[in-house]
Each structure stands twice: as structure tokens, then as C-alpha cells.
Amino acid sequence: MAGIDLQYVRCVRNGDNEASLFVGRVYRSLPVTAQEKRSAMLRIVDNEGEDYLYPANWFEAVPVQDLLADQSDALTVHLNPLSKLAVRDLANKRGITMSALVRQWIDEQLDLPQVTEQR
């Protein structure tokens, strides 16, 4: 994803596409072509994990800083016992927690925008 301009938008209406878009949920928006922009469309990575064009007026922009404001969201990952042991052993080998190891993997694998916290 390197070099892709990522933007985030909140769905404010879904035109009865409940399976693809949830009203109130934040989605990633990818760059659009000039024709798509003239047609007032946004390319959204939807609930199916695919990018599709949707009307731009179904969304409102969400600044990345707003997404970082509350860092209390938790993610639970269910692993089989063998996988959990492997993750634990690797984390122990590196001298870090399993959570820290998973955060490192996410940072390494996802090309997320770098945003500094403003206090």
C-alpha cells in the first residue's frame, strides 16, 4: 500500500446496502479517478474487504487525529493452543509481551499513516 493516499470516512447513509456498509462505521477511502470524482463517487473498502464505488454524499470525512483520540479499543484474537504457544515463545524470545509482538507485526504489515499525537 505504499504511496497510497489513505483517507477515512464515516458512513452517514447506506442506501439500503446494509450488508456492505453500516451507518456510523468508519471506512477507508482510496483515491478515485478524475471521472469517478466528477461523478461524486468515493472508492470505499467496505464490509466485504473489497473496494467499491459509492456516492460521496453517503460519507463524511474523519480526520486521522480523531481516530487516534481514543486508543482504548481492544482486539481479541482467538488462537488454537499450538499457535498461542508459538506466539508466546517468540514474544518471550524477544523479551516483550504477546500484545507488543502483535502490535509490531501490525506495524510491519500495514502501511498506516504516521501521525504524531498532539497534547
Secondary structure, 3 states (H helix, E strand, C coil): CCCCCCEEEEECCCCCCCCCCCCCCEEEEECCCHHHHHCCEEEEECCCCCEEEEEHHHEEECCHHHHHHCCCCCCCCCCCHHHHHHHHHHHHHHCCCHHHHHHHHHHHHCCCCCCCCCC
